[in-house]
Amino acid sequence: MVKSAATPKAKKDDSLKANATKVKKEAAPKVVKPKKVAAIAMPKRPSTPWNLFFMDHLEKVRAEGRAVVPTVEGAAASALWKELSPEQKQVYQDKYQANYAIFKQATSDRLQELTPAEYNAENARRKALRDGGRKGLPSLKDPNAPKRPLSSFFRFAKDQRESGKYAHLPLKEQAKAFADAWSTAPEEMKAHYTELARTATEQYKIEKAAYDARI
């Protein structure tokens, strides 16, 4: 029996393989990492009463010449904290309140210093972090930014509230009383508040444009 000749294997076309690899590389979208923006320097939030107590506990451990093992001392301090009387805990609460008052004032001062451009950059950074899943990071509010004016009705309601005419009513009923008073107010009075609102809105637009120009 005559053996048939073996069929030669077809050579792989290296050029096709190279072209396919090239197309694949070209098709793959480039991942552009967002440029990291440095956070605006802000006052540090003060330690809680528990953290103040824990720091005191660690100082005592060091003063005794013992090595600090965080997990061990955390459990020990937690047990000691539970044994403190309300009066002893109040000492740390008072320290926290005093530190918080300083922090609040420092934060207010710092917010006054920031420029519109810095607010814009910081809030854009915070939004990007929130979009990425970060929680508990609200946008900063510029105390120097123009405030949107009240509408004609809310100007009227503000005057009614300040007059004390409805002070005897609960807040929810006051709101209803203001709405009823507005609906029955003379047209001349409504026109007066409408004009006040219009003038304030025009002024707001001017101030907002000047503010936005600084961003």
Contacts in CASP RR format, 6 or more apart in sequence:
PFRMAT RR
TARGET T0000
AUTHOR 0000-0000-0000
METHOD contacts of the structure
MODEL  1
MVKSAATPKAKKDDSLKANATKVKKEAAPKVVKPKKVAAIAMPKRPSTPW
NLFFMDHLEKVRAEGRAVVPTVEGAAASALWKELSPEQKQVYQDKYQANY
AIFKQATSDRLQELTPAEYNAENARRKALRDGGRKGLPSLKDPNAPKRPL
SSFFRFAKDQRESGKYAHLPLKEQAKAFADAWSTAPEEMKAHYTELARTA
TEQYKIEKAAYDARI
34 128 0 8 1.000
37 121 0 8 1.000
37 124 0 8 1.000
37 125 0 8 1.000
37 128 0 8 1.000
39 122 0 8 1.000
39 125 0 8 1.000
40 114 0 8 1.000
40 118 0 8 1.000
40 121 0 8 1.000
40 122 0 8 1.000
40 140 0 8 1.000
41 110 0 8 1.000
42 107 0 8 1.000
42 110 0 8 1.000
43 103 0 8 1.000
43 106 0 8 1.000
43 107 0 8 1.000
43 110 0 8 1.000
44 103 0 8 1.000
45 103 0 8 1.000
46 96 0 8 1.000
46 99 0 8 1.000
46 100 0 8 1.000
46 102 0 8 1.000
46 103 0 8 1.000
47 55 0 8 1.000
47 96 0 8 1.000
47 99 0 8 1.000
48 96 0 8 1.000
49 89 0 8 1.000
49 92 0 8 1.000
49 93 0 8 1.000
49 95 0 8 1.000
49 96 0 8 1.000
50 81 0 8 1.000
50 92 0 8 1.000
52 92 0 8 1.000
52 95 0 8 1.000
52 96 0 8 1.000
53 77 0 8 1.000
53 80 0 8 1.000
53 81 0 8 1.000
53 84 0 8 1.000
53 89 0 8 1.000
53 92 0 8 1.000
54 73 0 8 1.000
54 74 0 8 1.000
54 77 0 8 1.000
54 81 0 8 1.000
57 73 0 8 1.000
57 74 0 8 1.000
57 76 0 8 1.000
57 77 0 8 1.000
57 80 0 8 1.000
58 68 0 8 1.000
58 73 0 8 1.000
58 77 0 8 1.000
61 68 0 8 1.000
61 73 0 8 1.000
62 68 0 8 1.000
81 89 0 8 1.000
108 143 0 8 1.000
111 140 0 8 1.000
111 141 0 8 1.000
111 142 0 8 1.000
111 143 0 8 1.000
112 143 0 8 1.000
112 144 0 8 1.000
114 122 0 8 1.000
114 140 0 8 1.000
114 142 0 8 1.000
115 214 0 8 1.000
116 142 0 8 1.000
116 145 0 8 1.000
116 211 0 8 1.000
116 212 0 8 1.000
116 214 0 8 1.000
116 215 0 8 1.000
117 214 0 8 1.000
117 215 0 8 1.000
119 140 0 8 1.000
119 142 0 8 1.000
119 145 0 8 1.000
119 215 0 8 1.000
120 215 0 8 1.000
122 140 0 8 1.000
123 139 0 8 1.000
123 140 0 8 1.000
126 137 0 8 1.000
126 138 0 8 1.000
126 139 0 8 1.000
126 140 0 8 1.000
127 139 0 8 1.000
129 137 0 8 1.000
130 137 0 8 1.000
145 211 0 8 1.000
146 204 0 8 1.000
146 207 0 8 1.000
146 208 0 8 1.000
146 211 0 8 1.000
147 204 0 8 1.000
148 204 0 8 1.000
149 197 0 8 1.000
149 200 0 8 1.000
149 201 0 8 1.000
149 203 0 8 1.000
149 204 0 8 1.000
150 158 0 8 1.000
150 197 0 8 1.000
150 200 0 8 1.000
151 197 0 8 1.000
152 190 0 8 1.000
152 193 0 8 1.000
152 194 0 8 1.000
152 196 0 8 1.000
152 197 0 8 1.000
153 178 0 8 1.000
153 179 0 8 1.000
153 182 0 8 1.000
153 193 0 8 1.000
155 193 0 8 1.000
155 196 0 8 1.000
155 197 0 8 1.000
156 178 0 8 1.000
156 181 0 8 1.000
156 182 0 8 1.000
156 185 0 8 1.000
156 189 0 8 1.000
156 190 0 8 1.000
156 193 0 8 1.000
157 175 0 8 1.000
157 178 0 8 1.000
157 182 0 8 1.000
160 166 0 8 1.000
160 177 0 8 1.000
160 178 0 8 1.000
160 181 0 8 1.000
161 174 0 8 1.000
161 178 0 8 1.000
166 173 0 8 1.000
166 174 0 8 1.000
166 177 0 8 1.000
166 178 0 8 1.000
169 177 0 8 1.000
182 190 0 8 1.000
END
